[in-house]
Amino acid sequence: TSTGPILIALNPFKSLRIYGTKDMEIYAKYGVATAKGLTVKTPAPHAYSIADRAFRDMTDTSKKKQPEKGAGGRGGRGGGSSGGNNQTILVSGESGAGKTETTKIIMAYLAQVGELEDKEKAAAAAKDKDPNLIKPQDKVLRSNPVLEAFGNARTVRNDNSSRFGKFIELQFDVTALSNNRFATSALDVPLIGASVRTYLLEKVRVVNQSENERNFHIFYLLGSGANEGQRLDWKIGDEVDDFSWREQWYLNQSDCWERLDGVRDDDEFDILVDAMTAMGFEEECQESCLRAVAAVLHLGDIRFDEAGDGAAISGAPAPSSGNLRSRTSSAAEVSTSEPLHNAASLLRVDIEALRKALTTKQLITRTEHYEVPLKPDQSAHARDAMAKMVYGEIFEWVVSRINESIQADEHSPSSSSSKRKVKRELSFIG
């Protein structure tokens, strides 16, 4: 097989002033000129050039191009691109290479390419639309902080490392294109929707973190950004110590609670709530989702002691099944059933049913049903398995709600069956 242009980018681990609107305009103008067959100076290699190339190839309805010699060089146009076909951009690299940020940079360009070409026309078109209506491209971009909150975490290499794989498909309406050549503005090829597919969420991180790494961002966003009423409702803080949530077992294994890139978790919590609201997450759904996240933390604080032939639940945090460490309770007045009660209450399940699920297993034969008590270490494994399962379901629900919000409206005139799509794929190595 063959590939299109290849861009090698290095992560500078700092902000560079090469990703602004003016920079976007340079590559958008270059894309328009080359689409019209004009010869212009090739701008420097950039993620925007890759994004623009994919967009122009998607909207070029001329005959299919053949691979050219020397494809992939600066300004090269070869590599097996097919005119008017769906396109794929693959972003790959080791952990910390900058895949997440590069994906956001490319998404931002593709979402704004029409407005970059003709600002006056874009402004005129915007006057005829409901100002309170959120544009599809804005929804697509607002999905990033939601996915990052639930799927990203700090690692030793990266303060905002994606701990899951994702395949993002951006959908454009190309019905306004001519039959033979690209002869219209990018404004006439609007972004009408998107879809996100995820895979391989690193659920083990929920119950075990290595030194100098954190759990998923959302847990720290809750502790730092939730208001007093929310913290009390979710039992992740108290009136005396706003940071008592840091003592919960699923958060205190690595002695690392803050990001080192200057991003504040309380600010990110506000951004998350705004993004979820803009994308149509009802207030009740947001509360239920975040309440379930808090319940996962309380599951981790359940400890199991010897009780005859089985395990009994006590109040202090237990060793994680992934990284055994002893820990004793420093609060003698705490009720022995408090973590269990908190988890059951927040999950809206019966406390005795939860207790039984964590301390026994069911053996069913053709004629009999056995209830076998678990040993403390077995119960710890069961607790961690349940925490990972619950968090995995939360993540899948969030992704499904995002897709409901950003998918193209099949009943909209701009979403006709003749539309073509451009695909973006984000792949992880390491």
C-alpha positions as CSV (number, residue, x, y, z in Angstrom):
1,T,0.0,0.0,0.0
2,S,1.0,3.7,-0.1
3,T,0.6,6.7,2.2
4,G,0.1,10.3,1.8
5,P,2.3,13.1,3.1
6,I,4.0,12.3,6.4
7,L,4.7,15.0,9.0
8,I,7.2,14.4,11.8
9,A,6.5,16.6,14.8
10,L,8.3,16.9,18.1
11,N,6.6,17.8,21.4
12,P,8.3,20.9,22.8
13,F,6.5,20.5,26.1
14,K,5.5,24.2,26.0
15,S,3.1,26.4,24.2
16,L,4.2,27.7,20.8
17,R,2.7,30.7,19.0
18,I,2.2,28.9,15.8
19,Y,-1.4,27.7,16.3
20,G,-3.4,30.9,16.1
21,T,-6.1,32.0,13.6
22,K,-3.5,33.9,11.5
23,D,-1.5,30.7,11.2
24,M,-4.6,28.8,10.1
25,E,-5.4,31.4,7.5
26,I,-2.0,30.9,5.9
27,Y,-2.7,27.2,5.2
28,A,-6.3,27.8,4.3
29,K,-5.2,30.3,1.6
30,Y,-2.6,28.0,0.3
31,G,-5.2,25.2,0.1
32,V,-7.6,27.4,-1.9
33,A,-4.8,28.4,-4.3
34,T,-3.6,24.9,-4.9
35,A,-7.1,23.7,-5.4
36,K,-7.6,26.2,-8.1
37,G,-4.4,25.1,-9.8
38,L,-2.3,28.2,-8.9
39,T,1.4,28.0,-8.1
40,V,2.1,29.6,-4.8
41,K,4.9,29.5,-2.2
42,T,4.6,26.4,0.0
43,P,4.3,27.2,3.7
44,A,6.4,25.4,6.3
45,P,5.5,21.9,7.3
46,H,2.6,22.0,9.9
47,A,-0.2,20.0,11.3
48,Y,-2.5,22.5,9.5
49,S,-1.1,21.5,6.2
50,I,-1.9,17.9,6.8
51,A,-5.4,18.8,7.8
52,D,-6.0,21.1,4.8
53,R,-4.6,18.5,2.4
54,A,-7.1,15.9,3.7
55,F,-9.9,18.4,3.3
56,R,-9.0,19.4,-0.2
57,D,-8.6,15.8,-1.3
58,M,-12.0,15.0,0.2
59,T,-13.7,17.8,-1.7
60,D,-11.8,17.3,-5.0
61,T,-14.3,15.6,-7.3
62,S,-11.9,15.3,-10.3
63,K,-10.6,11.9,-11.4
64,K,-8.8,9.9,-8.8
65,K,-5.2,10.8,-8.4
66,Q,-2.3,8.4,-9.0
67,P,0.6,8.2,-6.6
68,E,3.4,10.5,-7.6
69,K,7.1,9.9,-7.3
70,G,8.8,11.4,-4.2
71,A,5.6,11.6,-2.2
72,G,5.7,12.9,1.3
73,G,8.3,15.6,0.8
74,R,7.8,19.3,1.6
75,G,4.8,20.4,-0.5
76,G,4.5,16.9,-2.1
77,R,1.1,16.0,-3.4
78,G,1.6,12.2,-3.8
79,G,0.8,9.1,-1.8
80,G,-2.3,7.4,-3.2
81,S,-4.9,10.1,-2.3
82,S,-8.2,9.5,-4.1
83,G,-10.0,12.6,-5.3
84,G,-13.4,13.1,-3.6
85,N,-12.9,10.1,-1.4
86,N,-13.1,9.7,2.4
87,Q,-9.7,10.6,4.0
88,T,-7.8,9.4,7.0
89,I,-5.2,11.1,9.1
90,L,-3.2,8.9,11.4
91,V,-1.6,10.4,14.5
92,S,0.8,8.0,16.2
93,G,3.7,8.1,18.5
94,E,5.0,7.0,21.9
95,S,3.5,8.2,25.2
96,G,4.2,11.9,25.6
97,A,4.8,12.5,21.8
98,G,1.9,14.9,21.6
99,K,-0.8,12.8,20.0
100,T,-3.7,14.3,22.0
101,E,-2.7,17.9,21.4
102,T,-2.0,17.3,17.7
103,T,-5.5,15.7,17.3
104,K,-7.1,18.8,18.9
105,I,-5.1,21.1,16.6
106,I,-6.2,19.2,13.5
107,M,-9.8,19.1,14.7
108,A,-9.8,22.8,15.3
109,Y,-8.6,23.5,11.8
110,L,-11.1,21.2,10.1
111,A,-13.9,22.7,12.1
112,Q,-13.0,26.3,11.1
113,V,-11.6,25.9,7.5
114,G,-14.8,27.4,5.9
115,E,-14.7,30.5,8.1
116,L,-11.0,30.9,7.5
117,E,-11.5,31.1,3.7
118,D,-14.2,33.8,3.8
119,K,-14.8,35.6,7.0
120,E,-17.3,38.0,5.5
121,K,-19.4,35.3,4.0
122,A,-19.3,33.3,7.2
123,A,-20.4,36.3,9.2
124,A,-23.3,37.0,6.8
125,A,-24.4,33.4,7.0
126,A,-24.3,33.5,10.8
127,K,-26.7,36.4,10.9
128,D,-29.5,34.2,9.5
129,K,-29.1,31.6,12.2
130,D,-30.3,31.4,15.8
131,P,-27.5,32.9,17.9
132,N,-28.4,30.5,20.7
133,L,-28.0,27.4,18.5
134,I,-24.7,25.7,19.0
135,K,-23.0,25.0,15.7
136,P,-21.9,21.4,15.0
137,Q,-18.3,22.4,14.8
138,D,-18.5,24.0,18.2
139,K,-20.0,20.8,19.7
140,V,-17.3,18.7,18.2
141,L,-14.6,20.9,19.8
142,R,-16.5,21.0,23.1
143,S,-16.3,17.2,23.2
144,N,-12.6,17.3,23.8
145,P,-12.6,18.5,27.5
146,V,-15.3,15.9,28.3
147,L,-13.3,13.0,26.8
148,E,-10.1,14.2,28.4
149,A,-11.7,14.5,31.9
150,F,-12.9,10.9,31.9
151,G,-10.2,9.3,29.7
152,N,-6.9,11.2,30.4
153,A,-4.5,11.1,33.3
154,R,-1.1,12.3,34.4
155,T,1.8,10.0,33.7
156,V,5.5,10.4,34.4
157,R,5.8,11.5,30.7
158,N,2.7,13.5,30.2
159,D,0.4,15.5,32.3
160,N,-2.6,15.0,30.0
161,S,-2.0,11.5,28.6
162,S,-4.9,9.8,26.8
163,R,-5.4,6.4,28.5
164,F,-7.6,5.0,25.7
165,G,-7.6,4.8,22.0
166,K,-10.1,6.6,19.8
167,F,-11.3,6.8,16.2
168,I,-12.9,10.1,15.4
169,E,-15.0,10.5,12.2
170,L,-15.8,14.0,11.0
171,Q,-18.8,14.2,8.6
172,F,-19.0,16.9,6.0
173,D,-21.9,17.7,3.6
174,V,-20.4,17.8,0.1
175,T,-23.6,18.1,-1.9
176,A,-22.7,21.6,-3.0
177,L,-19.7,20.5,-4.9
178,S,-19.6,20.4,-8.7
179,N,-19.4,17.1,-10.5
180,N,-16.0,17.6,-12.1
181,R,-13.8,19.9,-10.0
182,F,-13.5,21.7,-6.8
183,A,-15.2,25.0,-7.6
184,T,-16.9,26.2,-4.4
185,S,-16.0,27.7,-1.0
186,A,-15.2,25.5,2.0
187,L,-18.2,27.2,3.6
188,D,-20.4,25.2,1.2
189,V,-18.9,22.0,2.6
190,P,-20.0,22.3,6.2
191,L,-19.1,20.1,9.1
192,I,-22.4,18.5,10.0
193,G,-21.5,16.0,12.6
194,A,-19.0,13.5,14.0
195,S,-18.8,10.2,15.8
196,V,-16.3,8.9,18.3
197,R,-15.3,5.2,18.8
198,T,-13.2,4.3,21.8
199,Y,-11.2,1.2,22.8
200,L,-8.8,-0.1,25.4
201,L,-9.6,2.2,28.3
202,E,-6.9,1.7,30.9
203,K,-9.3,0.7,33.7
204,V,-6.6,-0.7,35.9
205,R,-5.6,2.9,36.6
206,V,-8.8,3.3,38.6
207,V,-7.5,1.0,41.3
208,N,-3.7,1.3,41.0
209,Q,-1.4,4.2,40.1
210,S,2.4,4.1,39.8
211,E,4.6,6.6,41.6
212,N,4.3,10.2,40.4
213,E,1.2,9.3,38.3
214,R,-2.5,10.1,38.9
215,N,-5.8,8.4,38.5
216,F,-8.1,9.8,35.7
217,H,-8.5,13.5,35.8
218,I,-12.2,13.4,36.7
219,F,-11.6,12.3,40.3
220,Y,-9.4,15.3,41.0
221,L,-11.8,17.6,39.2
222,L,-14.5,16.5,41.6
223,G,-12.3,17.1,44.7
224,S,-11.0,20.4,43.6
225,G,-13.9,21.9,41.7
226,A,-17.1,20.7,43.3
227,N,-18.9,23.2,45.5
228,E,-19.4,22.6,49.2
229,G,-22.9,21.1,48.7
230,Q,-21.7,18.7,46.1
231,R,-18.7,17.5,48.2
232,L,-21.0,16.9,51.1
233,D,-23.6,15.1,49.0
234,W,-20.9,12.9,47.4
235,K,-19.0,12.5,50.7
236,I,-15.7,13.6,49.1
237,G,-14.8,16.4,51.6
238,D,-16.0,18.0,54.8
239,E,-16.4,21.4,56.3
240,V,-13.1,21.1,58.2
241,D,-10.8,19.8,55.5
242,D,-11.5,20.5,51.8
243,F,-8.6,18.2,50.9
244,S,-9.7,15.1,52.8
245,W,-10.7,13.5,49.5
246,R,-7.0,13.0,48.8
247,E,-6.9,10.4,51.6
248,Q,-9.2,8.0,49.6
249,W,-7.3,4.9,48.7
250,Y,-7.8,5.2,44.9
251,L,-6.1,8.6,45.0
252,N,-3.4,8.4,47.6
253,Q,-1.2,5.5,46.4
254,S,1.3,7.6,44.4
255,D,1.4,10.8,46.5
256,C,0.6,12.8,43.4
257,W,-2.5,14.9,43.3
258,E,-1.7,17.9,41.1
259,R,-0.7,18.3,37.5
260,L,2.7,19.8,36.9
261,D,1.8,21.7,33.6
262,G,0.1,24.5,35.4
263,V,-3.4,23.4,34.7
264,R,-5.7,23.8,37.7
265,D,-8.2,21.0,38.4
266,D,-10.8,23.4,39.8
267,D,-10.7,25.4,36.5
268,E,-11.0,22.2,34.5
269,F,-14.1,21.2,36.5
270,D,-15.8,24.5,35.4
271,I,-14.8,23.9,31.8
272,L,-16.1,20.3,32.0
273,V,-19.5,21.4,33.3
274,D,-19.8,24.1,30.7
275,A,-18.9,21.7,27.9
276,M,-21.4,19.0,29.2
277,T,-24.1,21.6,29.4
278,A,-23.4,22.9,25.9
279,M,-23.5,19.4,24.5
280,G,-26.9,18.7,25.9
281,F,-26.1,16.8,29.1
282,E,-29.1,17.6,31.3
283,E,-28.3,18.8,34.9
284,E,-29.8,15.6,36.4
285,C,-27.6,13.5,34.1
286,Q,-24.5,15.4,35.0
287,E,-25.2,14.9,38.7
288,S,-25.9,11.2,38.3
289,C,-22.7,10.7,36.3
290,L,-20.5,12.6,38.8
291,R,-22.2,10.9,41.7
292,A,-21.3,7.5,40.3
293,V,-17.7,8.7,39.9
294,A,-17.6,9.6,43.6
295,A,-19.1,6.2,44.4
296,V,-16.1,4.5,42.7
297,L,-13.8,6.4,45.2
298,H,-15.8,5.0,48.2
299,L,-15.6,1.5,46.8
300,G,-11.9,1.8,47.1
301,D,-12.1,2.6,50.8
302,I,-13.9,-0.6,51.7
303,R,-11.6,-2.9,53.8
304,F,-12.0,-6.6,54.4
305,D,-11.0,-8.4,57.7
306,E,-11.1,-12.0,58.6
307,A,-14.5,-13.3,59.8
308,G,-14.5,-17.0,60.5
309,D,-14.3,-18.7,57.2
310,G,-14.8,-15.5,55.2
311,A,-14.3,-11.8,55.0
312,A,-16.0,-9.0,56.9
313,I,-16.1,-5.3,55.9
314,S,-14.5,-2.7,58.2
315,G,-14.0,1.0,57.8
316,A,-10.3,1.6,56.8
317,P,-9.0,1.5,53.2
318,A,-7.8,-1.9,52.1
319,P,-4.7,-2.9,50.1
320,S,-5.4,-2.7,46.4
321,S,-5.4,-6.0,44.6
322,G,-3.0,-4.6,42.1
323,N,-0.5,-3.2,44.6
324,L,-0.8,-4.6,48.1
325,R,0.0,-2.1,50.8
326,S,-1.1,-2.1,54.5
327,R,-3.1,0.8,55.8
328,T,-4.8,1.2,59.2
329,S,-7.6,3.6,60.0
330,S,-6.6,6.8,61.6
331,A,-10.2,7.7,62.5
332,A,-11.4,5.4,65.2
333,E,-14.8,7.1,65.4
334,V,-15.6,6.3,61.8
335,S,-18.4,3.8,61.5
336,T,-17.2,0.4,60.2
337,S,-19.8,0.5,57.4
338,E,-19.3,4.1,56.2
339,P,-17.4,3.5,52.9
340,L,-19.9,0.7,52.1
341,H,-22.9,2.8,53.0
342,N,-21.5,5.8,50.9
343,A,-20.9,3.6,47.9
344,A,-24.3,1.9,48.1
345,S,-26.1,5.3,48.6
346,L,-24.4,7.0,45.7
347,L,-24.9,4.0,43.4
348,R,-28.5,3.8,44.5
349,V,-28.2,0.1,45.3
350,D,-29.2,-1.9,48.4
351,I,-26.4,-1.9,50.9
352,E,-26.8,-5.6,51.9
353,A,-26.8,-6.6,48.2
354,L,-23.5,-4.7,47.7
355,R,-22.0,-6.3,50.9
356,K,-22.9,-9.8,49.6
357,A,-21.6,-9.1,46.2
358,L,-18.2,-8.1,47.7
359,T,-17.9,-10.9,50.2
360,T,-19.4,-14.0,48.6
361,K,-19.5,-15.7,45.2
362,Q,-22.3,-17.8,43.7
363,L,-21.8,-21.3,42.5
364,I,-24.7,-22.8,40.5
365,T,-25.1,-26.4,39.5
366,R,-28.0,-28.1,37.7
367,T,-29.7,-28.8,41.0
368,E,-28.1,-26.6,43.7
369,H,-27.1,-23.0,44.4
370,Y,-24.1,-22.4,46.6
371,E,-23.1,-19.1,48.3
372,V,-19.4,-19.4,49.1
373,P,-17.7,-16.8,51.4
374,L,-14.6,-15.0,50.0
375,K,-11.3,-14.5,51.8
376,P,-10.1,-10.9,52.4
377,D,-7.8,-10.8,49.4
378,Q,-10.5,-12.3,47.2
379,S,-12.9,-9.6,48.3
380,A,-10.3,-7.0,47.6
381,H,-10.0,-8.3,44.0
382,A,-13.8,-8.3,43.7
383,R,-14.0,-4.7,45.0
384,D,-11.4,-3.6,42.5
385,A,-13.1,-5.5,39.7
386,M,-16.4,-3.8,40.5
387,A,-14.8,-0.4,40.6
388,K,-13.2,-0.9,37.2
389,M,-16.5,-2.2,35.8
390,V,-18.5,0.8,37.1
391,Y,-16.0,3.3,35.8
392,G,-15.9,1.6,32.5
393,E,-19.7,1.8,32.2
394,I,-19.5,5.5,33.2
395,F,-17.0,6.2,30.4
396,E,-19.0,4.3,27.8
397,W,-22.1,6.2,28.8
398,V,-20.3,9.5,28.5
399,V,-19.0,8.6,25.0
400,S,-22.5,7.5,23.9
401,R,-24.0,10.9,25.1
402,I,-21.2,12.7,23.2
403,N,-22.1,10.8,20.0
404,E,-25.8,11.6,20.5
405,S,-24.9,15.3,20.7
406,I,-22.4,15.5,17.8
407,Q,-23.8,13.0,15.3
408,A,-25.2,14.4,12.0
409,D,-29.0,15.0,11.9
410,E,-30.1,12.5,9.3
411,H,-33.4,14.4,8.9
412,S,-31.6,17.7,8.2
413,P,-31.5,18.8,4.5
414,S,-27.7,19.3,4.9
415,S,-27.4,15.6,5.9
416,S,-28.5,14.1,2.6
417,S,-27.5,10.6,1.6
418,S,-25.0,12.0,-0.9
419,K,-22.7,13.5,1.6
420,R,-19.1,12.3,1.9
421,K,-17.1,12.0,5.0
422,V,-13.6,12.7,6.0
423,K,-12.2,10.4,8.7
424,R,-9.6,11.1,11.3
425,E,-8.0,8.4,13.2
426,L,-6.0,8.7,16.4
427,S,-3.8,5.7,17.1
428,F,-1.6,5.0,20.1
429,I,1.7,3.2,20.3
430,G,3.0,2.7,23.8
